Amino acid sequence: MLIRVHRCRVVPGREWEFNQGIRKSAIPMVAEVEGIDYSAFGRRLHGTEHRFINVTIWRDLESVREYSGQDEHSRLIFDGDADLILDDEIEYFELIGAPIDEDSTDDPLSVDGASLR
């Protein structure tokens, strides 16, 4: 299982609009995505800067690629609000303590030899 963390900064003055997009579109949409076991959205006010985060837990990298069109570093949730985003970053982490096969030698951060490490 993978943890996918997407952080972004929003254009000043457009925070409310972005927040409404999360509430009205992103939260319902992510509930329907095959391969996502958990999702949470958050925001942080940092002076005049607003930062948003989306943390998702995915079944595997292949699920991310199936949903993203093979580009696991593309925006998945915020795509419709791209003009509201100043910059963003996406990181992946292996979920520690997940129920996995102890005999497995598979790297959860790779598919077909390609790795996110």
C-alpha positions as YAML, in Angstrom:
chain: A
units: angstrom
residues:
- id: 1
  name: MET
  ca: [0.00, 0.00, 0.00]
- id: 2
  name: LEU
  ca: [1.13, 3.53, -0.77]
- id: 3
  name: ILE
  ca: [0.62, 6.89, 0.84]
- id: 4
  name: ARG
  ca: [0.40, 9.69, -1.72]
- id: 5
  name: VAL
  ca: [0.86, 13.22, -0.41]
- id: 6
  name: HIS
  ca: [-0.06, 16.14, -2.66]
- id: 7
  name: ARG
  ca: [0.78, 19.61, -1.30]
- id: 8
  name: CYS
  ca: [-0.02, 22.87, -3.04]
- id: 9
  name: ARG
  ca: [-0.04, 26.63, -2.60]
- id: 10
  name: VAL
  ca: [-3.07, 28.52, -3.85]
- id: 11
  name: VAL
  ca: [-3.15, 31.87, -5.63]
- id: 12
  name: PRO
  ca: [-3.72, 34.62, -3.02]
- id: 13
  name: GLY
  ca: [-7.33, 35.74, -2.99]
- id: 14
  name: ARG
  ca: [-8.59, 32.46, -4.52]
- id: 15
  name: GLU
  ca: [-8.46, 30.32, -1.37]
- id: 16
  name: TRP
  ca: [-12.22, 30.29, -0.77]
- id: 17
  name: GLU
  ca: [-12.86, 29.22, -4.36]
- id: 18
  name: PHE
  ca: [-10.30, 26.43, -4.08]
- id: 19
  name: ASN
  ca: [-11.71, 25.30, -0.73]
- id: 20
  name: GLN
  ca: [-15.22, 25.14, -2.21]
- id: 21
  name: GLY
  ca: [-13.89, 23.06, -5.10]
- id: 22
  name: ILE
  ca: [-12.51, 20.56, -2.61]
- id: 23
  name: ARG
  ca: [-15.79, 20.39, -0.69]
- id: 24
  name: LYS
  ca: [-18.11, 20.22, -3.70]
- id: 25
  name: SER
  ca: [-16.05, 18.23, -6.20]
- id: 26
  name: ALA
  ca: [-12.87, 16.63, -4.88]
- id: 27
  name: ILE
  ca: [-14.23, 14.96, -1.73]
- id: 28
  name: PRO
  ca: [-17.17, 13.28, -3.50]
- id: 29
  name: MET
  ca: [-14.98, 12.38, -6.49]
- id: 30
  name: VAL
  ca: [-12.23, 10.72, -4.47]
- id: 31
  name: ALA
  ca: [-14.80, 8.53, -2.70]
- id: 32
  name: GLU
  ca: [-15.55, 6.93, -6.08]
- id: 33
  name: VAL
  ca: [-11.96, 6.29, -7.21]
- id: 34
  name: GLU
  ca: [-11.07, 2.62, -7.50]
- id: 35
  name: GLY
  ca: [-7.85, 1.89, -5.62]
- id: 36
  name: ILE
  ca: [-8.10, 4.62, -2.96]
- id: 37
  name: ASP
  ca: [-8.68, 3.16, 0.49]
- id: 38
  name: TYR
  ca: [-8.54, 6.46, 2.41]
- id: 39
  name: SER
  ca: [-8.39, 10.17, 1.66]
- id: 40
  name: ALA
  ca: [-8.11, 13.34, 3.74]
- id: 41
  name: PHE
  ca: [-7.87, 17.00, 2.77]
- id: 42
  name: GLY
  ca: [-6.41, 19.75, 4.90]
- id: 43
  name: ARG
  ca: [-5.39, 23.38, 4.77]
- id: 44
  name: ARG
  ca: [-2.96, 25.58, 6.63]
- id: 45
  name: LEU
  ca: [-2.88, 29.33, 6.83]
- id: 46
  name: HIS
  ca: [0.70, 30.54, 6.77]
- id: 47
  name: GLY
  ca: [0.69, 34.33, 6.94]
- id: 48
  name: THR
  ca: [-0.97, 35.42, 3.72]
- id: 49
  name: GLU
  ca: [-0.18, 32.07, 2.11]
- id: 50
  name: HIS
  ca: [-2.69, 29.24, 2.03]
- id: 51
  name: ARG
  ca: [-1.43, 25.69, 1.67]
- id: 52
  name: PHE
  ca: [-3.60, 22.69, 0.99]
- id: 53
  name: ILE
  ca: [-2.81, 19.00, 1.28]
- id: 54
  name: ASN
  ca: [-4.44, 15.81, 0.09]
- id: 55
  name: VAL
  ca: [-3.29, 12.52, 1.61]
- id: 56
  name: THR
  ca: [-4.53, 9.35, -0.03]
- id: 57
  name: ILE
  ca: [-3.80, 5.72, 0.70]
- id: 58
  name: TRP
  ca: [-3.71, 3.65, -2.47]
- id: 59
  name: ARG
  ca: [-3.87, -0.10, -2.85]
- id: 60
  name: ASP
  ca: [-0.77, -0.08, -5.09]
- id: 61
  name: LEU
  ca: [1.16, 1.93, -7.67]
- id: 62
  name: GLU
  ca: [-0.67, 0.22, -10.51]
- id: 63
  name: SER
  ca: [-3.97, 1.64, -9.21]
- id: 64
  name: VAL
  ca: [-2.49, 5.14, -9.23]
- id: 65
  name: ARG
  ca: [-1.24, 4.68, -12.77]
- id: 66
  name: GLU
  ca: [-4.56, 3.29, -13.99]
- id: 67
  name: TYR
  ca: [-6.37, 6.34, -12.64]
- id: 68
  name: SER
  ca: [-3.76, 8.90, -13.68]
- id: 69
  name: GLY
  ca: [-3.16, 7.67, -17.20]
- id: 70
  name: GLN
  ca: [0.26, 6.22, -16.31]
- id: 71
  name: ASP
  ca: [1.62, 9.50, -14.87]
- id: 72
  name: GLU
  ca: [1.69, 9.00, -11.12]
- id: 73
  name: HIS
  ca: [3.07, 12.52, -10.62]
- id: 74
  name: SER
  ca: [0.12, 14.26, -12.27]
- id: 75
  name: ARG
  ca: [-2.55, 16.02, -10.25]
- id: 76
  name: LEU
  ca: [-5.40, 13.64, -9.66]
- id: 77
  name: ILE
  ca: [-7.86, 15.58, -7.57]
- id: 78
  name: PHE
  ca: [-7.10, 19.25, -8.23]
- id: 79
  name: ASP
  ca: [-6.87, 19.10, -12.01]
- id: 80
  name: GLY
  ca: [-10.00, 21.19, -12.61]
- id: 81
  name: ASP
  ca: [-8.61, 23.92, -10.38]
- id: 82
  name: ALA
  ca: [-5.17, 24.06, -11.98]
- id: 83
  name: ASP
  ca: [-5.36, 27.82, -12.53]
- id: 84
  name: LEU
  ca: [-5.79, 28.29, -8.77]
- id: 85
  name: ILE
  ca: [-2.53, 26.49, -7.90]
- id: 86
  name: LEU
  ca: [0.75, 28.41, -7.67]
- id: 87
  name: ASP
  ca: [2.91, 25.33, -7.17]
- id: 88
  name: ASP
  ca: [2.61, 21.83, -5.89]
- id: 89
  name: GLU
  ca: [4.53, 18.67, -5.12]
- id: 90
  name: ILE
  ca: [3.62, 15.01, -4.96]
- id: 91
  name: GLU
  ca: [5.42, 12.44, -2.83]
- id: 92
  name: TYR
  ca: [4.90, 8.73, -2.25]
- id: 93
  name: PHE
  ca: [5.61, 6.73, 0.87]
- id: 94
  name: GLU
  ca: [5.39, 3.05, 1.65]
- id: 95
  name: LEU
  ca: [2.73, 2.37, 4.27]
- id: 96
  name: ILE
  ca: [4.48, 0.83, 7.28]
- id: 97
  name: GLY
  ca: [2.59, -1.80, 9.21]
- id: 98
  name: ALA
  ca: [0.21, -2.55, 6.37]
- id: 99
  name: PRO
  ca: [-1.02, -6.12, 6.17]
- id: 100
  name: ILE
  ca: [1.30, -7.45, 3.47]
- id: 101
  name: ASP
  ca: [2.61, -10.88, 2.65]
- id: 102
  name: GLU
  ca: [5.78, -11.37, 4.71]
- id: 103
  name: ASP
  ca: [7.23, -13.56, 1.97]
- id: 104
  name: SER
  ca: [6.73, -10.90, -0.67]
- id: 105
  name: THR
  ca: [9.82, -9.40, -2.22]
- id: 106
  name: ASP
  ca: [7.78, -6.93, -4.26]
- id: 107
  name: ASP
  ca: [8.65, -3.28, -3.86]
- id: 108
  name: PRO
  ca: [5.35, -1.42, -3.31]
- id: 109
  name: LEU
  ca: [6.91, 1.70, -4.83]
- id: 110
  name: SER
  ca: [7.59, 0.06, -8.18]
- id: 111
  name: VAL
  ca: [5.69, -1.42, -11.08]
- id: 112
  name: ASP
  ca: [7.28, -3.32, -13.94]
- id: 113
  name: GLY
  ca: [10.76, -2.33, -12.81]
- id: 114
  name: ALA
  ca: [9.99, 1.42, -12.66]
- id: 115
  name: SER
  ca: [10.42, 2.81, -9.17]
- id: 116
  name: LEU
  ca: [9.27, 5.95, -7.36]
- id: 117
  name: ARG
  ca: [12.35, 5.86, -5.15]
...
